[in-house]
Every structure is written in C-alpha cells, then in structure tokens.
C-alpha cells in the first residue's frame, strides 16, 4: 500500500504546484 500512498502524495503535490502557479 506504500506505492498507493506515494502516488497519492505525488498527485497531491502536483495539483498544489499547478494550483499555486
């Protein structure tokens, strides 16, 4: 389940990055 948590974190970070810009 670690990969799922990592994927969610990456997607969340990417979304924040696009939202911030």
C-alpha positions as CSV (number, residue, x, y, z in Angstrom):
1,X,0.0,0.0,0.0
2,X,3.1,2.2,0.2
3,X,3.1,2.8,-3.5
4,X,-0.5,4.0,-3.3
5,X,0.3,6.4,-0.6
6,X,3.3,7.7,-2.6
7,X,1.3,8.0,-5.7
8,X,-1.4,10.0,-3.9
9,X,1.3,12.2,-2.4
10,X,2.8,12.9,-5.8
11,X,-0.6,13.7,-7.4
12,X,-1.5,15.9,-4.5
13,X,1.9,17.8,-4.7
14,X,1.5,18.1,-8.5
15,X,-2.0,19.5,-8.0
16,X,-0.8,22.1,-5.5
17,X,2.1,23.1,-7.7
18,X,-0.3,23.7,-10.7
19,X,-2.7,25.4,-8.4
20,X,0.0,27.7,-6.9
21,X,1.1,28.7,-10.4
